[in-house]
Amino acid sequence: MTPPVRVLVCDDQMLVRTGLVTIIGAQPDLEVAGECGDGRTAVDLVRRLRPDVVVMDVRMPVLDGIEATRLLAGAGVEHPVKVLVVTTFNLDAYVYEALRAGASGFLLKEAPPAQLLHGIRTVATGAALLDPEVTRQLVGRYAARIRPAESTPEETPLTPRELQVLRLIADGLSNSEIAAALLLSQETVKTFVSRILTKLDLRDRVQAVVYAYRRGLVT
């Protein structure tokens, strides 16, 4: 029997946190490993409890969700945990920073319970959870502010075809949509995506989108 996905819930609003805990705890394939109200406690609990997924609020006292995410899933973290960011605003600059910090995806707090549960299960498998349209708006809006001025498309180690696939990923297309656009099989597209992530040392499609915008490969 497959063990349940263990989830840590971190939100400074007690009513919201209680609601999340109740929803998650009612699922037979999910288990609430713990709960807390600030990022510093979240970091401590993750290191002690080793949950599979952290549902992380962004704006919290002591240590906000961005810094907590960076400590739990950022570059150089020896045992990164999967972080699903929940936020009130779908175009919040903090969310973009959270994705850069290593989050595997984000959801709005107004999302229905079924979407939250789907998000947790998706992130737990190692996949990224991003709504394509919201992603385009979010990353496109804030990437220009932090894009290094010296970055150029020529700096990427990707082949022309891989670069083409990366741009379509950044534009929010799924593998099947990329396959249709480039007249390739879905298996071939999956291979390209895997190569792109490996060459760029990226964990998932979320980081690929951020990479593409930061390098000026898409606008």
C-alpha positions, 0 to 999 in steps of 0.5 A, a space after each residue: 500500500 502506498 504511504 500517504 503524502 505528508 503535508 506541512 501547512 504554513 499560514 499565519 491566519 489561523 482560520 485559513 490554516 485550520 481550513 487547509 488542515 481539515 481539507 487535507 486531513 480528510 483525504 485517505 491519500 494525504 496526511 497532515 504532518 504538522 502546521 505552523 504560522 510563520 516561515 521560521 517555524 516551517 523551516 524548523 518543522 520541515 527539518 524535523 518532520 520531513 514532509 513531502 509537500 509544504 503548503 506555504 503562505 507568502 506574507 507571514 511574520 518572523 520569516 516570510 514564505 519566500 525566504 522560507 522557500 529558499 531555505 527549503 527548496 532553493 539552490 544548494 539545498 541538500 534535501 529540498 522539499 516540494 513547496 506549493 505556494 498559496 497566495 491571495 493575489 494572482 499577480 503578486 510579485 512575491 509569488 514570482 520571487 517564491 518561484 525563483 526561490 524554488 517553489 514547485 507551483 502556486 495556487 490562489 487561496 480562493 481556489 476550490 478544495 479540489 484544486 488544492 488537493 490536486 495541486 498537492 498531489 501534482 507537486 508531490 509527484 515532482 511535477 510543476 503546478 502552474 496555470 499557463 495564462 497566470 504564469 505568462 502574466 506573472 513572470 512576464 510582469 516581473 522578470 524584466 525587473 531582475 533580468 541581468 542586463 548582460 544576459 543574451 540568448 547566445 549564452 544558453 547551451 541549448 540547441 536551436 530546437 531545444 531553445 524553440 521548445 523552451 520558448 514554447 514552455 515559457 509561453 505556457 504550452 503543454 507537451 501535447 501543444 508543443 508537439 502539435 506546434 512543432 509537428 513532433 511526437 509527444 515522446 520526442 517533446 518529453 525528451 527535449 524537455 528532459 534535455 533542457 532541464 538537465 542542460 540548464 540544471 533546472 528542477 522542473 518547468 517552473 524553473 524553465 519558465 523563469 530561466 527563459 524570462 531572465 535570459 531574455 529568451 521570451 518577452 
